[in-house]
Structure formats: C-alpha cells, structure tokens
Amino acid sequence: MTEHWIALTDLPAHGREFSFADQEIWQETWRSFGMDFAAHTPLEAVFTVTPQKDGFLIRGRLRGAVRAICDRCAEEAVLTIDHAFDEFEAIADIHEDDGEESHLRPLDAGFALDAAGMLWEQFVLALPAQVLCSDSCQGLCPMCGVNKNHESCQCSKETPLARALAARGFSTPK
C-alpha cells in the first residue's frame, strides 16, 4: 500500500490543518487491493492534527465520489463519500505488537503520520456494506441472468434454493 508521511513537528497547541488531494495514491491503493473503483469526483480530505499528551487527535472529513460495480446487477454505481472522522493515534501504540499497525513513526525530533494509511482506513469505513447502483436495484435474475432493472423475464419466481429445500421436505417462508 502507498504511504505518504507527514512530519508532525512544531505543531501549535490548537493543531494544524492538512489537506490531501493526491488522486494517484487512491488509484494505486485500489489497484493493490484489487478493487474495481475509479474516481467519479476527486476524493479530498481535510484534517486537523492536534498534539495531545500521549498522542495526536486527528479530526477531519473525506469527500468525493467513486465509481464501482453494483453488487446486485453488475452495472456502474456511483458512491458519494462524505465522511467525518475523529481518530486518535497514541504514541504508545508505535512499538506495540497487537496486530494493529500504527500510523505514527518516530523521527529524530517528533513524529510522522502516514496520512495515506490513515485516510485509507477512513475510506473503507465510509463504504456501504453493499455497493448498489440504486436502493431499488432489482439485480440479475438467478435463472437466466437478465438485468431485471431493464427488462423482465419469464423465469419462475421460485429460487433454486427454494426448490432444493422443498425437494428435501423443508418449507420456505412466503
């Protein structure tokens, strides 16, 4: 995964604002994870890093839109991202081996933050559980494969699973 380190030295007590609009980092990360995504409108993040006694408080917002494939009908879907986030990066987590990777690393005079890694996590959290082209997407017919959003088919409404259950003496809810 792509990294983009930001030095967190000499931060004022009220914090410092950073902006992140490098689209190539998103595209490289989507490719490395095998995700069929593309930018529809540029993904941009603005966040403030505020120093704390034991780490850094990061507050920001990730905005933009991506094109993806609908999980029901395999047509293009546009996902609008507008995700506010609050993240705390603890200094103590840098050296812990608890399976979770810290986005901080020590420098000679302070610390650095992997902005790309932290924003990737926020992007993944902003994604819906299921990518849909619309809430009313009817998907593909499991029998003939026709896209039921564009045309109807003559296939039975009964699914192959329902027929298999009925053949074994089980009933399915109506």
Biotite code that builds the C-alpha atoms (Angstrom):
import biotite.structure as struc

atoms = struc.array([
    struc.Atom([0.000, 0.000, 0.000], chain_id="A", res_id=1, res_name="MET", atom_name="CA", element="C"),
    struc.Atom([1.138, 3.525, -0.732], chain_id="A", res_id=2, res_name="THR", atom_name="CA", element="C"),
    struc.Atom([2.456, 5.590, 2.158], chain_id="A", res_id=3, res_name="GLU", atom_name="CA", element="C"),
    struc.Atom([2.503, 9.375, 2.486], chain_id="A", res_id=4, res_name="HIS", atom_name="CA", element="C"),
    struc.Atom([4.329, 10.531, 5.617], chain_id="A", res_id=5, res_name="TRP", atom_name="CA", element="C"),
    struc.Atom([3.685, 13.979, 7.118], chain_id="A", res_id=6, res_name="ILE", atom_name="CA", element="C"),
    struc.Atom([6.081, 15.349, 9.741], chain_id="A", res_id=7, res_name="ALA", atom_name="CA", element="C"),
    struc.Atom([4.235, 16.322, 12.924], chain_id="A", res_id=8, res_name="LEU", atom_name="CA", element="C"),
    struc.Atom([6.968, 18.554, 14.301], chain_id="A", res_id=9, res_name="THR", atom_name="CA", element="C"),
    struc.Atom([6.339, 22.006, 15.756], chain_id="A", res_id=10, res_name="ASP", atom_name="CA", element="C"),
    struc.Atom([2.556, 21.644, 15.819], chain_id="A", res_id=11, res_name="LEU", atom_name="CA", element="C"),
    struc.Atom([0.821, 24.508, 17.620], chain_id="A", res_id=12, res_name="PRO", atom_name="CA", element="C"),
    struc.Atom([-1.315, 23.584, 20.634], chain_id="A", res_id=13, res_name="ALA", atom_name="CA", element="C"),
    struc.Atom([-4.515, 24.257, 18.639], chain_id="A", res_id=14, res_name="HIS", atom_name="CA", element="C"),
    struc.Atom([-3.294, 21.927, 15.872], chain_id="A", res_id=15, res_name="GLY", atom_name="CA", element="C"),
    struc.Atom([-2.507, 22.292, 12.202], chain_id="A", res_id=16, res_name="ARG", atom_name="CA", element="C"),
    struc.Atom([-4.750, 21.707, 9.215], chain_id="A", res_id=17, res_name="GLU", atom_name="CA", element="C"),
    struc.Atom([-3.631, 19.474, 6.358], chain_id="A", res_id=18, res_name="PHE", atom_name="CA", element="C"),
    struc.Atom([-5.291, 18.804, 3.024], chain_id="A", res_id=19, res_name="SER", atom_name="CA", element="C"),
    struc.Atom([-4.872, 15.724, 0.900], chain_id="A", res_id=20, res_name="PHE", atom_name="CA", element="C"),
    struc.Atom([-5.987, 15.616, -2.740], chain_id="A", res_id=21, res_name="ALA", atom_name="CA", element="C"),
    struc.Atom([-3.462, 13.322, -4.495], chain_id="A", res_id=22, res_name="ASP", atom_name="CA", element="C"),
    struc.Atom([-5.678, 11.091, -6.668], chain_id="A", res_id=23, res_name="GLN", atom_name="CA", element="C"),
    struc.Atom([-2.820, 8.819, -7.759], chain_id="A", res_id=24, res_name="GLU", atom_name="CA", element="C"),
    struc.Atom([-2.480, 7.462, -4.208], chain_id="A", res_id=25, res_name="ILE", atom_name="CA", element="C"),
    struc.Atom([-6.147, 6.368, -4.252], chain_id="A", res_id=26, res_name="TRP", atom_name="CA", element="C"),
    struc.Atom([-5.785, 4.731, -7.658], chain_id="A", res_id=27, res_name="GLN", atom_name="CA", element="C"),
    struc.Atom([-2.614, 2.863, -6.643], chain_id="A", res_id=28, res_name="GLU", atom_name="CA", element="C"),
    struc.Atom([-4.268, 1.602, -3.457], chain_id="A", res_id=29, res_name="THR", atom_name="CA", element="C"),
    struc.Atom([-7.416, 0.438, -5.278], chain_id="A", res_id=30, res_name="TRP", atom_name="CA", element="C"),
    struc.Atom([-5.206, -1.468, -7.727], chain_id="A", res_id=31, res_name="ARG", atom_name="CA", element="C"),
    struc.Atom([-3.099, -3.036, -4.968], chain_id="A", res_id=32, res_name="SER", atom_name="CA", element="C"),
    struc.Atom([-6.254, -4.306, -3.197], chain_id="A", res_id=33, res_name="PHE", atom_name="CA", element="C"),
    struc.Atom([-7.873, -5.473, -6.452], chain_id="A", res_id=34, res_name="GLY", atom_name="CA", element="C"),
    struc.Atom([-10.803, -3.071, -6.086], chain_id="A", res_id=35, res_name="MET", atom_name="CA", element="C"),
    struc.Atom([-12.605, -2.088, -9.280], chain_id="A", res_id=36, res_name="ASP", atom_name="CA", element="C"),
    struc.Atom([-13.034, 1.561, -8.246], chain_id="A", res_id=37, res_name="PHE", atom_name="CA", element="C"),
    struc.Atom([-12.360, 4.814, -10.112], chain_id="A", res_id=38, res_name="ALA", atom_name="CA", element="C"),
    struc.Atom([-12.727, 8.436, -9.077], chain_id="A", res_id=39, res_name="ALA", atom_name="CA", element="C"),
    struc.Atom([-16.010, 9.995, -10.187], chain_id="A", res_id=40, res_name="HIS", atom_name="CA", element="C"),
    struc.Atom([-15.231, 13.287, -8.480], chain_id="A", res_id=41, res_name="THR", atom_name="CA", element="C"),
    struc.Atom([-11.851, 13.741, -6.790], chain_id="A", res_id=42, res_name="PRO", atom_name="CA", element="C"),
    struc.Atom([-11.501, 12.357, -3.276], chain_id="A", res_id=43, res_name="LEU", atom_name="CA", element="C"),
    struc.Atom([-10.251, 15.097, -0.998], chain_id="A", res_id=44, res_name="GLU", atom_name="CA", element="C"),
    struc.Atom([-9.560, 15.122, 2.705], chain_id="A", res_id=45, res_name="ALA", atom_name="CA", element="C"),
    struc.Atom([-9.044, 17.995, 5.094], chain_id="A", res_id=46, res_name="VAL", atom_name="CA", element="C"),
    struc.Atom([-7.975, 17.154, 8.622], chain_id="A", res_id=47, res_name="PHE", atom_name="CA", element="C"),
    struc.Atom([-6.524, 18.836, 11.681], chain_id="A", res_id=48, res_name="THR", atom_name="CA", element="C"),
    struc.Atom([-3.833, 17.171, 13.773], chain_id="A", res_id=49, res_name="VAL", atom_name="CA", element="C"),
    struc.Atom([-3.785, 18.375, 17.379], chain_id="A", res_id=50, res_name="THR", atom_name="CA", element="C"),
    struc.Atom([-0.974, 17.296, 19.712], chain_id="A", res_id=51, res_name="PRO", atom_name="CA", element="C"),
    struc.Atom([-2.042, 15.640, 22.961], chain_id="A", res_id=52, res_name="GLN", atom_name="CA", element="C"),
    struc.Atom([-0.007, 14.486, 25.948], chain_id="A", res_id=53, res_name="LYS", atom_name="CA", element="C"),
    struc.Atom([0.068, 10.848, 24.788], chain_id="A", res_id=54, res_name="ASP", atom_name="CA", element="C"),
    struc.Atom([-0.543, 11.113, 21.041], chain_id="A", res_id=55, res_name="GLY", atom_name="CA", element="C"),
    struc.Atom([-2.319, 13.062, 18.329], chain_id="A", res_id=56, res_name="PHE", atom_name="CA", element="C"),
    struc.Atom([-6.015, 13.813, 17.831], chain_id="A", res_id=57, res_name="LEU", atom_name="CA", element="C"),
    struc.Atom([-6.971, 13.823, 14.146], chain_id="A", res_id=58, res_name="ILE", atom_name="CA", element="C"),
    struc.Atom([-10.301, 15.314, 13.081], chain_id="A", res_id=59, res_name="ARG", atom_name="CA", element="C"),
    struc.Atom([-11.347, 15.688, 9.504], chain_id="A", res_id=60, res_name="GLY", atom_name="CA", element="C"),
    struc.Atom([-13.609, 14.978, 6.586], chain_id="A", res_id=61, res_name="ARG", atom_name="CA", element="C"),
    struc.Atom([-13.192, 12.872, 3.455], chain_id="A", res_id=62, res_name="LEU", atom_name="CA", element="C"),
    struc.Atom([-15.301, 13.895, 0.442], chain_id="A", res_id=63, res_name="ARG", atom_name="CA", element="C"),
    struc.Atom([-15.706, 12.837, -3.167], chain_id="A", res_id=64, res_name="GLY", atom_name="CA", element="C"),
    struc.Atom([-17.371, 10.149, -5.238], chain_id="A", res_id=65, res_name="ALA", atom_name="CA", element="C"),
    struc.Atom([-16.178, 6.871, -6.703], chain_id="A", res_id=66, res_name="VAL", atom_name="CA", element="C"),
    struc.Atom([-17.449, 4.603, -9.442], chain_id="A", res_id=67, res_name="ARG", atom_name="CA", element="C"),
    struc.Atom([-17.788, 0.939, -8.553], chain_id="A", res_id=68, res_name="ALA", atom_name="CA", element="C"),
    struc.Atom([-19.716, -2.128, -9.705], chain_id="A", res_id=69, res_name="ILE", atom_name="CA", element="C"),
    struc.Atom([-23.198, -2.745, -8.260], chain_id="A", res_id=70, res_name="CYS", atom_name="CA", element="C"),
    struc.Atom([-23.292, -5.930, -6.179], chain_id="A", res_id=71, res_name="ASP", atom_name="CA", element="C"),
    struc.Atom([-26.772, -6.835, -7.478], chain_id="A", res_id=72, res_name="ARG", atom_name="CA", element="C"),
    struc.Atom([-26.775, -6.043, -11.210], chain_id="A", res_id=73, res_name="CYS", atom_name="CA", element="C"),
    struc.Atom([-23.078, -5.555, -12.111], chain_id="A", res_id=74, res_name="ALA", atom_name="CA", element="C"),
    struc.Atom([-23.791, -2.094, -13.604], chain_id="A", res_id=75, res_name="GLU", atom_name="CA", element="C"),
    struc.Atom([-21.825, 1.020, -12.688], chain_id="A", res_id=76, res_name="GLU", atom_name="CA", element="C"),
    struc.Atom([-22.682, 2.574, -9.337], chain_id="A", res_id=77, res_name="ALA", atom_name="CA", element="C"),
    struc.Atom([-21.578, 5.962, -8.031], chain_id="A", res_id=78, res_name="VAL", atom_name="CA", element="C"),
    struc.Atom([-20.831, 6.124, -4.310], chain_id="A", res_id=79, res_name="LEU", atom_name="CA", element="C"),
    struc.Atom([-20.832, 9.580, -2.754], chain_id="A", res_id=80, res_name="THR", atom_name="CA", element="C"),
    struc.Atom([-18.372, 9.825, 0.107], chain_id="A", res_id=81, res_name="ILE", atom_name="CA", element="C"),
    struc.Atom([-18.898, 12.470, 2.792], chain_id="A", res_id=82, res_name="ASP", atom_name="CA", element="C"),
    struc.Atom([-17.299, 11.017, 5.886], chain_id="A", res_id=83, res_name="HIS", atom_name="CA", element="C"),
    struc.Atom([-16.368, 12.937, 9.038], chain_id="A", res_id=84, res_name="ALA", atom_name="CA", element="C"),
    struc.Atom([-13.856, 11.232, 11.300], chain_id="A", res_id=85, res_name="PHE", atom_name="CA", element="C"),
    struc.Atom([-12.131, 11.519, 14.668], chain_id="A", res_id=86, res_name="ASP", atom_name="CA", element="C"),
    struc.Atom([-9.050, 9.392, 15.136], chain_id="A", res_id=87, res_name="GLU", atom_name="CA", element="C"),
    struc.Atom([-6.535, 9.186, 17.955], chain_id="A", res_id=88, res_name="PHE", atom_name="CA", element="C"),
    struc.Atom([-3.028, 7.960, 17.251], chain_id="A", res_id=89, res_name="GLU", atom_name="CA", element="C"),
    struc.Atom([-1.359, 7.004, 20.535], chain_id="A", res_id=90, res_name="ALA", atom_name="CA", element="C"),
    struc.Atom([2.405, 7.273, 20.848], chain_id="A", res_id=91, res_name="ILE", atom_name="CA", element="C"),
    struc.Atom([2.405, 4.105, 22.970], chain_id="A", res_id=92, res_name="ALA", atom_name="CA", element="C"),
    struc.Atom([0.984, 2.124, 20.013], chain_id="A", res_id=93, res_name="ASP", atom_name="CA", element="C"),
    struc.Atom([4.099, 2.683, 17.883], chain_id="A", res_id=94, res_name="ILE", atom_name="CA", element="C"),
    struc.Atom([6.032, -0.155, 19.496], chain_id="A", res_id=95, res_name="HIS", atom_name="CA", element="C"),
    struc.Atom([3.128, -2.462, 20.448], chain_id="A", res_id=96, res_name="GLU", atom_name="CA", element="C"),
    struc.Atom([2.754, -5.715, 18.559], chain_id="A", res_id=97, res_name="ASP", atom_name="CA", element="C"),
    struc.Atom([-1.015, -6.154, 18.903], chain_id="A", res_id=98, res_name="ASP", atom_name="CA", element="C"),
    struc.Atom([-1.646, -6.812, 15.213], chain_id="A", res_id=99, res_name="GLY", atom_name="CA", element="C"),
    struc.Atom([-2.830, -3.268, 14.556], chain_id="A", res_id=100, res_name="GLU", atom_name="CA", element="C"),
    struc.Atom([-0.370, -1.092, 12.718], chain_id="A", res_id=101, res_name="GLU", atom_name="CA", element="C"),
    struc.Atom([0.227, 2.429, 13.994], chain_id="A", res_id=102, res_name="SER", atom_name="CA", element="C"),
    struc.Atom([0.089, 5.307, 11.526], chain_id="A", res_id=103, res_name="HIS", atom_name="CA", element="C"),
    struc.Atom([2.824, 7.048, 13.520], chain_id="A", res_id=104, res_name="LEU", atom_name="CA", element="C"),
    struc.Atom([6.559, 6.602, 13.386], chain_id="A", res_id=105, res_name="ARG", atom_name="CA", element="C"),
    struc.Atom([9.229, 8.333, 15.440], chain_id="A", res_id=106, res_name="PRO", atom_name="CA", element="C"),
    struc.Atom([11.517, 10.955, 13.925], chain_id="A", res_id=107, res_name="LEU", atom_name="CA", element="C"),
    struc.Atom([14.664, 12.459, 15.444], chain_id="A", res_id=108, res_name="ASP", atom_name="CA", element="C"),
    struc.Atom([12.606, 15.421, 16.657], chain_id="A", res_id=109, res_name="ALA", atom_name="CA", element="C"),
    struc.Atom([8.981, 14.333, 16.893], chain_id="A", res_id=110, res_name="GLY", atom_name="CA", element="C"),
    struc.Atom([6.771, 12.029, 14.882], chain_id="A", res_id=111, res_name="PHE", atom_name="CA", element="C"),
    struc.Atom([5.427, 11.475, 11.382], chain_id="A", res_id=112, res_name="ALA", atom_name="CA", element="C"),
    struc.Atom([1.920, 10.421, 10.351], chain_id="A", res_id=113, res_name="LEU", atom_name="CA", element="C"),
    struc.Atom([1.154, 8.110, 7.426], chain_id="A", res_id=114, res_name="ASP", atom_name="CA", element="C"),
    struc.Atom([-1.695, 10.203, 6.019], chain_id="A", res_id=115, res_name="ALA", atom_name="CA", element="C"),
    struc.Atom([-2.362, 7.774, 3.154], chain_id="A", res_id=116, res_name="ALA", atom_name="CA", element="C"),
    struc.Atom([-2.750, 4.816, 5.523], chain_id="A", res_id=117, res_name="GLY", atom_name="CA", element="C"),
    struc.Atom([-4.957, 6.714, 7.942], chain_id="A", res_id=118, res_name="MET", atom_name="CA", element="C"),
    struc.Atom([-7.154, 8.074, 5.130], chain_id="A", res_id=119, res_name="LEU", atom_name="CA", element="C"),
    struc.Atom([-7.396, 4.623, 3.519], chain_id="A", res_id=120, res_name="TRP", atom_name="CA", element="C"),
    struc.Atom([-8.899, 3.291, 6.763], chain_id="A", res_id=121, res_name="GLU", atom_name="CA", element="C"),
    struc.Atom([-11.384, 6.172, 6.792], chain_id="A", res_id=122, res_name="GLN", atom_name="CA", element="C"),
    struc.Atom([-12.292, 5.499, 3.143], chain_id="A", res_id=123, res_name="PHE", atom_name="CA", element="C"),
    struc.Atom([-13.005, 1.838, 3.896], chain_id="A", res_id=124, res_name="VAL", atom_name="CA", element="C"),
    struc.Atom([-15.126, 2.828, 6.917], chain_id="A", res_id=125, res_name="LEU", atom_name="CA", element="C"),
    struc.Atom([-17.113, 5.225, 4.694], chain_id="A", res_id=126, res_name="ALA", atom_name="CA", element="C"),
    struc.Atom([-18.049, 2.498, 2.193], chain_id="A", res_id=127, res_name="LEU", atom_name="CA", element="C"),
    struc.Atom([-21.503, 0.925, 2.428], chain_id="A", res_id=128, res_name="PRO", atom_name="CA", element="C"),
    struc.Atom([-21.771, -2.760, 3.317], chain_id="A", res_id=129, res_name="ALA", atom_name="CA", element="C"),
    struc.Atom([-23.179, -3.397, -0.160], chain_id="A", res_id=130, res_name="GLN", atom_name="CA", element="C"),
    struc.Atom([-22.462, -1.342, -3.299], chain_id="A", res_id=131, res_name="VAL", atom_name="CA", element="C"),
    struc.Atom([-25.760, -0.607, -5.068], chain_id="A", res_id=132, res_name="LEU", atom_name="CA", element="C"),
    struc.Atom([-26.487, 1.441, -8.187], chain_id="A", res_id=133, res_name="CYS", atom_name="CA", element="C"),
    struc.Atom([-29.777, 2.463, -6.507], chain_id="A", res_id=134, res_name="SER", atom_name="CA", element="C"),
    struc.Atom([-31.792, 1.434, -3.471], chain_id="A", res_id=135, res_name="ASP", atom_name="CA", element="C"),
    struc.Atom([-34.422, -0.026, -5.793], chain_id="A", res_id=136, res_name="SER", atom_name="CA", element="C"),
    struc.Atom([-31.971, -2.163, -7.810], chain_id="A", res_id=137, res_name="CYS", atom_name="CA", element="C"),
    struc.Atom([-33.632, -5.483, -8.665], chain_id="A", res_id=138, res_name="GLN", atom_name="CA", element="C"),
    struc.Atom([-30.421, -7.205, -9.672], chain_id="A", res_id=139, res_name="GLY", atom_name="CA", element="C"),
    struc.Atom([-29.933, -10.080, -12.087], chain_id="A", res_id=140, res_name="LEU", atom_name="CA", element="C"),
    struc.Atom([-32.319, -12.998, -12.498], chain_id="A", res_id=141, res_name="CYS", atom_name="CA", element="C"),
    struc.Atom([-30.638, -16.006, -10.842], chain_id="A", res_id=142, res_name="PRO", atom_name="CA", element="C"),
    struc.Atom([-32.051, -18.285, -13.538], chain_id="A", res_id=143, res_name="MET", atom_name="CA", element="C"),
    struc.Atom([-31.379, -16.544, -16.872], chain_id="A", res_id=144, res_name="CYS", atom_name="CA", element="C"),
    struc.Atom([-29.105, -13.646, -15.858], chain_id="A", res_id=145, res_name="GLY", atom_name="CA", element="C"),
    struc.Atom([-31.232, -10.848, -17.322], chain_id="A", res_id=146, res_name="VAL", atom_name="CA", element="C"),
    struc.Atom([-30.853, -7.440, -15.647], chain_id="A", res_id=147, res_name="ASN", atom_name="CA", element="C"),
    struc.Atom([-34.290, -7.021, -14.043], chain_id="A", res_id=148, res_name="LYS", atom_name="CA", element="C"),
    struc.Atom([-33.803, -3.226, -13.901], chain_id="A", res_id=149, res_name="ASN", atom_name="CA", element="C"),
    struc.Atom([-34.072, -3.080, -17.718], chain_id="A", res_id=150, res_name="HIS", atom_name="CA", element="C"),
    struc.Atom([-36.291, -5.998, -18.700], chain_id="A", res_id=151, res_name="GLU", atom_name="CA", element="C"),
    struc.Atom([-38.400, -8.729, -17.217], chain_id="A", res_id=152, res_name="SER", atom_name="CA", element="C"),
    struc.Atom([-38.055, -12.439, -17.806], chain_id="A", res_id=153, res_name="CYS", atom_name="CA", element="C"),
    struc.Atom([-40.366, -15.428, -17.743], chain_id="A", res_id=154, res_name="GLN", atom_name="CA", element="C"),
    struc.Atom([-38.402, -17.367, -15.142], chain_id="A", res_id=155, res_name="CYS", atom_name="CA", element="C"),
    struc.Atom([-40.137, -18.762, -12.087], chain_id="A", res_id=156, res_name="SER", atom_name="CA", element="C"),
    struc.Atom([-40.095, -16.511, -9.033], chain_id="A", res_id=157, res_name="LYS", atom_name="CA", element="C"),
    struc.Atom([-39.053, -19.541, -7.034], chain_id="A", res_id=158, res_name="GLU", atom_name="CA", element="C"),
    struc.Atom([-35.303, -19.606, -6.464], chain_id="A", res_id=159, res_name="THR", atom_name="CA", element="C"),
    struc.Atom([-33.157, -22.700, -6.976], chain_id="A", res_id=160, res_name="PRO", atom_name="CA", element="C"),
    struc.Atom([-32.589, -22.810, -3.195], chain_id="A", res_id=161, res_name="LEU", atom_name="CA", element="C"),
    struc.Atom([-36.349, -22.812, -2.516], chain_id="A", res_id=162, res_name="ALA", atom_name="CA", element="C"),
    struc.Atom([-36.829, -25.715, -4.949], chain_id="A", res_id=163, res_name="ARG", atom_name="CA", element="C"),
    struc.Atom([-33.978, -27.667, -3.358], chain_id="A", res_id=164, res_name="ALA", atom_name="CA", element="C"),
    struc.Atom([-35.398, -27.106, 0.143], chain_id="A", res_id=165, res_name="LEU", atom_name="CA", element="C"),
    struc.Atom([-38.886, -28.164, -0.982], chain_id="A", res_id=166, res_name="ALA", atom_name="CA", element="C"),
    struc.Atom([-37.471, -31.340, -2.552], chain_id="A", res_id=167, res_name="ALA", atom_name="CA", element="C"),
    struc.Atom([-35.992, -32.238, 0.836], chain_id="A", res_id=168, res_name="ARG", atom_name="CA", element="C"),
    struc.Atom([-39.265, -31.616, 2.669], chain_id="A", res_id=169, res_name="GLY", atom_name="CA", element="C"),
    struc.Atom([-38.499, -28.154, 4.070], chain_id="A", res_id=170, res_name="PHE", atom_name="CA", element="C"),
    struc.Atom([-40.835, -25.218, 3.625], chain_id="A", res_id=171, res_name="SER", atom_name="CA", element="C"),
    struc.Atom([-39.737, -21.676, 2.887], chain_id="A", res_id=172, res_name="THR", atom_name="CA", element="C"),
    struc.Atom([-41.414, -18.548, 4.244], chain_id="A", res_id=173, res_name="PRO", atom_name="CA", element="C"),
    struc.Atom([-43.704, -16.783, 1.792], chain_id="A", res_id=174, res_name="LYS", atom_name="CA", element="C"),
])
